[in-house]
Amino acid sequence: MNKNFKNTLVIIGVVVLAGGLFFGASKLLEMGGSPDVTAPRIEAGSTSANSSAAATESTSPGSVANPNSGSEGSASTTPSTEDSAALFASLTFVDQEGKTRTLSEFKGQYLIVNYWASWCPPCKEEMPDLQKFYDKYKDDPTVEFVSIDAVGGRETKEEADKYIAENGFTFPYYYDDFMDVGGKLGLSALPSSFSVGPDSQPGFIMEGQRELADFEQLLEETKKLYP
């Protein structure tokens, strides 16, 4: 594993949905500038020589900010772990039967969550490695892989279903019908992957195309963070 991986971890802020702003703007919100949630961060493009640039959505995604850069409006307070965990636990998505689900259902497990769209070339490139990750850990009761399709704009459930079926992927996947995941976490690029601790604690975020070793490292770093 690239030994520079750990050197890419920096603490960033993640904004929370405020009123109807996100829905009215119909776009991903900016990370940083809000004291609501903090999460350690793995920067994009630092662990794999083959990692390509992340594909950005067409709905004017927000920019990713480093709170240490001194940018205007950065958070001046740090939220509690309980508040952060509550936000992650509340993230809502929909399964293939149309049932609303939340990350809180996976309490007690380390979660690796992948956020993607079927129109996104880097998303497609990393999918075989995500299948390998799922196959490796699907029988481990302490680990859960959660695949969430970024429905909206150019992406439809039908296109996502078609892509998964045509490529024979067998991992369960869900739809971000309400853009709750992308909005609350301010995910600014596709693909994005993030981890969550067994008590819904915020883990690490990776943006851009990754490989199997990266997802395994993401899991291991999260286990170290929340043993």
C-alpha positions as CSV (number, residue, x, y, z in Angstrom):
1,M,0.0,0.0,0.0
2,N,1.4,3.5,-0.8
3,K,2.9,4.7,2.3
4,N,1.9,8.3,1.5
5,F,-1.7,7.2,2.2
6,K,-1.7,8.1,5.9
7,N,-0.1,11.5,5.2
8,T,-3.1,12.6,3.3
9,L,-5.4,12.6,6.3
10,V,-6.7,16.0,7.3
11,I,-9.6,17.1,9.4
12,I,-12.4,18.8,7.5
13,G,-15.8,20.1,8.4
14,V,-19.0,18.8,6.7
15,V,-22.0,21.0,6.4
16,V,-25.5,20.0,7.4
17,L,-28.7,20.7,5.4
18,A,-30.1,24.0,6.4
19,G,-33.8,24.6,6.0
20,G,-34.9,24.1,2.4
21,L,-31.7,25.6,0.9
22,F,-30.3,22.4,-0.5
23,F,-33.6,21.3,-2.1
24,G,-34.2,24.8,-3.5
25,A,-30.8,25.0,-5.0
26,S,-30.8,21.4,-6.1
27,K,-27.1,21.0,-5.7
28,L,-24.5,19.5,-3.4
29,L,-23.5,21.8,-0.5
30,E,-20.0,22.9,0.3
31,M,-17.9,21.1,2.8
32,G,-16.3,23.3,5.4
33,G,-17.6,26.5,7.0
34,S,-20.1,24.9,9.3
35,P,-19.5,23.7,12.9
36,D,-22.1,20.9,12.6
37,V,-20.0,17.8,11.8
38,T,-16.3,16.9,11.5
39,A,-14.8,14.0,9.8
40,P,-11.2,13.0,9.1
41,R,-10.5,13.1,5.4
42,I,-8.5,11.2,2.9
43,E,-7.6,13.4,0.0
44,A,-8.2,12.4,-3.6
45,G,-5.5,11.2,-6.0
46,S,-2.9,10.3,-3.4
47,T,-2.9,6.5,-3.0
48,S,-3.0,5.1,-6.5
49,A,-1.0,5.8,-9.6
50,N,-4.0,4.8,-11.7
51,S,-6.5,7.0,-9.8
52,S,-8.2,9.3,-12.3
53,A,-9.8,12.7,-11.6
54,A,-13.2,12.5,-10.0
55,A,-16.1,13.2,-12.2
56,T,-18.2,16.2,-11.1
57,E,-22.0,16.3,-11.3
58,S,-23.7,18.7,-13.6
59,T,-25.7,20.3,-10.8
60,S,-23.1,22.8,-9.7
61,P,-21.5,20.8,-6.8
62,G,-19.9,22.7,-4.0
63,S,-16.2,23.0,-3.6
64,V,-14.1,21.1,-1.1
65,A,-12.4,23.3,1.4
66,N,-9.5,22.7,3.8
67,P,-10.4,24.4,7.1
68,N,-6.7,24.9,7.8
69,S,-6.3,27.1,4.7
70,G,-7.7,30.1,6.5
71,S,-10.6,30.5,4.1
72,E,-13.3,33.0,5.0
73,G,-16.2,31.5,6.9
74,S,-14.4,28.5,8.3
75,A,-15.9,26.9,11.5
76,S,-14.8,28.4,14.8
77,T,-16.2,25.6,16.9
78,T,-16.0,21.8,16.9
79,P,-19.1,19.7,17.2
80,S,-19.4,16.9,19.6
81,T,-18.9,13.3,18.6
82,E,-22.5,12.6,19.6
83,D,-23.8,15.3,17.1
84,S,-21.6,14.0,14.4
85,A,-22.7,10.4,14.9
86,A,-26.4,11.5,15.0
87,L,-26.0,13.1,11.6
88,F,-24.4,10.0,10.0
89,A,-26.9,7.7,11.6
90,S,-29.7,9.8,10.1
91,L,-28.5,9.6,6.5
92,T,-31.5,8.4,4.4
93,F,-31.7,6.4,1.2
94,V,-34.0,4.0,-0.6
95,D,-33.6,0.3,-1.3
96,Q,-34.7,-1.5,-4.5
97,E,-38.1,-2.2,-3.0
98,G,-38.8,1.5,-2.4
99,K,-38.3,1.2,1.4
100,T,-36.6,4.1,3.1
101,R,-33.4,3.1,5.0
102,T,-30.9,4.8,7.2
103,L,-27.3,4.2,8.1
104,S,-28.4,3.7,11.7
105,E,-29.7,0.3,10.7
106,F,-26.1,-0.9,10.4
107,K,-25.1,0.1,13.9
108,G,-22.4,-2.3,15.3
109,Q,-20.7,-2.6,11.9
110,Y,-17.9,-0.8,10.2
111,L,-19.4,0.7,7.0
112,I,-17.6,1.4,3.7
113,V,-20.0,3.6,1.6
114,N,-19.5,4.2,-2.1
115,Y,-21.4,7.1,-3.8
116,W,-21.6,6.8,-7.6
117,A,-23.6,7.2,-10.8
118,S,-23.8,5.0,-13.9
119,W,-22.8,7.8,-16.2
120,C,-19.6,8.5,-14.4
121,P,-16.5,6.8,-16.1
122,P,-14.3,6.7,-12.9
123,C,-17.2,5.2,-11.0
124,K,-17.4,2.4,-13.6
125,E,-13.6,1.8,-13.5
126,E,-13.6,1.1,-9.7
127,M,-16.7,-1.0,-9.6
128,P,-14.9,-4.4,-10.2
129,D,-12.7,-3.6,-7.2
130,L,-15.8,-2.7,-5.1
131,Q,-17.2,-6.1,-6.1
132,K,-14.0,-7.8,-4.9
133,F,-14.2,-5.8,-1.6
134,Y,-17.8,-6.9,-1.1
135,D,-17.0,-10.5,-1.9
136,K,-14.2,-10.5,0.6
137,Y,-16.2,-9.1,3.5
138,K,-19.8,-10.1,2.8
139,D,-19.6,-12.9,5.4
140,D,-17.9,-10.7,8.0
141,P,-20.6,-9.6,10.5
142,T,-18.6,-6.6,11.6
143,V,-18.3,-5.1,8.1
144,E,-20.9,-3.8,5.6
145,F,-20.4,-2.4,2.1
146,V,-23.1,0.1,1.2
147,S,-23.4,1.2,-2.4
148,I,-25.5,4.4,-3.0
149,D,-26.5,5.6,-6.4
150,A,-26.6,9.4,-6.8
151,V,-30.1,9.6,-8.3
152,G,-31.0,13.0,-9.9
153,G,-29.9,15.1,-12.9
154,R,-28.4,12.7,-15.4
155,E,-28.9,9.7,-13.2
156,T,-32.1,7.6,-13.0
157,K,-32.9,4.4,-11.1
158,E,-33.5,2.7,-14.4
159,E,-30.0,3.5,-15.7
160,A,-28.5,2.4,-12.4
161,D,-30.4,-0.9,-12.5
162,K,-29.4,-1.5,-16.1
163,Y,-25.7,-0.8,-15.5
164,I,-25.6,-3.1,-12.4
165,A,-27.5,-5.9,-14.2
166,E,-25.4,-5.7,-17.4
167,N,-22.2,-6.0,-15.5
168,G,-23.2,-8.8,-13.1
169,F,-22.5,-7.0,-9.9
170,T,-24.0,-8.7,-6.9
171,F,-23.6,-6.3,-4.0
172,P,-26.8,-4.6,-2.7
173,Y,-27.2,-1.0,-3.7
174,Y,-29.5,1.8,-2.8
175,Y,-30.7,5.2,-4.2
176,D,-30.0,8.6,-2.8
177,D,-33.6,9.5,-3.8
178,F,-33.7,12.6,-1.5
179,M,-30.1,13.6,-2.2
180,D,-29.8,13.3,1.6
181,V,-26.4,11.6,1.6
182,G,-24.8,13.9,-1.0
183,G,-26.3,17.0,0.5
184,K,-25.6,16.5,4.1
185,L,-22.0,15.3,3.5
186,G,-21.3,17.9,0.8
187,L,-20.0,15.2,-1.6
188,S,-18.5,17.3,-4.4
189,A,-17.3,14.6,-6.8
190,L,-18.1,11.2,-8.1
191,P,-17.1,8.7,-7.1
192,S,-16.7,9.3,-3.4
193,S,-16.3,6.7,-0.7
194,F,-16.5,7.2,3.0
195,S,-16.4,5.1,6.2
196,V,-18.5,5.1,9.3
197,G,-17.7,3.6,12.7
198,P,-19.8,1.0,14.5
199,D,-21.6,3.7,16.5
200,S,-22.2,5.8,13.4
201,Q,-19.1,7.9,14.0
202,P,-17.8,9.8,11.0
203,G,-14.7,8.1,9.5
204,F,-12.8,9.0,6.4
205,I,-13.7,10.3,3.0
206,M,-12.0,9.5,-0.3
207,E,-12.8,11.3,-3.6
208,G,-12.0,9.9,-7.0
209,Q,-11.4,6.5,-8.5
210,R,-9.8,4.0,-6.2
211,E,-8.6,0.4,-6.1
212,L,-9.2,-2.6,-3.8
213,A,-6.2,-1.8,-1.7
214,D,-7.5,1.7,-1.0
215,F,-10.9,0.4,0.2
216,E,-9.2,-2.1,2.4
217,Q,-6.9,0.6,3.8
218,L,-10.0,2.8,4.4
219,L,-11.5,0.0,6.5
220,E,-8.3,-0.6,8.4
221,E,-7.9,3.1,9.2
222,T,-11.5,3.3,10.5
223,K,-10.9,0.2,12.7
224,K,-7.9,1.9,14.2
225,L,-9.8,5.1,14.7
226,Y,-12.7,3.3,16.4
227,P,-11.3,0.0,17.9
